[in-house]
Amino acid sequence: MTIALPDLAAMEALGARIASLLQPGDVVALTGDLGTGKTTLARAIIAALGHQGEVPSPTFTIIETYDGLHPPIVHADFYRLRHPDEVHELGLDDYRDGAALIAEWPDHAGGFAQEPGCLSVALEKVGEGREAVVTAGETWQSRWP
């Protein structure tokens, strides 16, 4: 499914839509070139779940957690990983227990598309706006239009 995102309001609406359907164990895998809006969409999802504070980009920390949300969120940016095996060193599985994962640059972590709870969102610049190509994993099929 392709979704036009002509402005920030459209990006925030997509984030709210994803947030309303998010369940523990899900992965929202965000791909796209630098500057396509991966962190902006992650922030929109987290805000739609009720977080009212700052949502820093996890580019340097790699993982940020938001435990007070339902579901709890693990926001990860795998851009700086040199090899997918580094994910195990981070203890990602421990963070994910009972939480949903928002993964930027998921391919640097080996990818998550094989997981049934993965919603893949590929972002691209289109003119002045963006476009999202959304692919729903098996458990998203009944939730995602």
Steps between C-alpha positions, in 0.01 A plus 500: 500500500636842404409802712569859395652714774495853359567671834574456869129464584476199267809344662347553845171346383685192376679478835169520686351230276791266567495577873130415525570149367831428671529195727779357718739297287442709187778657299462816296799483264578842353719517191600780267790728420627762742244778540195304387324527836571177688559677832209737436265203452642325809437816703145521366429141607645555847308828545176337386548238772496779757865592555518871572872558539787526261570206269872515425634327194675181615775540239772511766339307786364243248208410733249720685217349704155633588368269772197704607315456170262228388662313352842593636725616216860426412622755246822389336718653232736238361679735258833482687513119519776352289366144507161346590665290773544819703125490576560209737767696685244777558258258668218596265296189582490602868376848409234357268340273759138623525570807288462614141812591304535798270811423296678756284751354253377144574722350230807594709360267769430214260141608426168411654281436194502126575316563828120464475451816709706722270348804334756621247483867406727614218518880481600695189523866411243596237516863393461712812340216698549134570342171405473187715484151359353285776527120505311315771635180653276203577361621833444851357288366213176510699584838658641698209254611231 
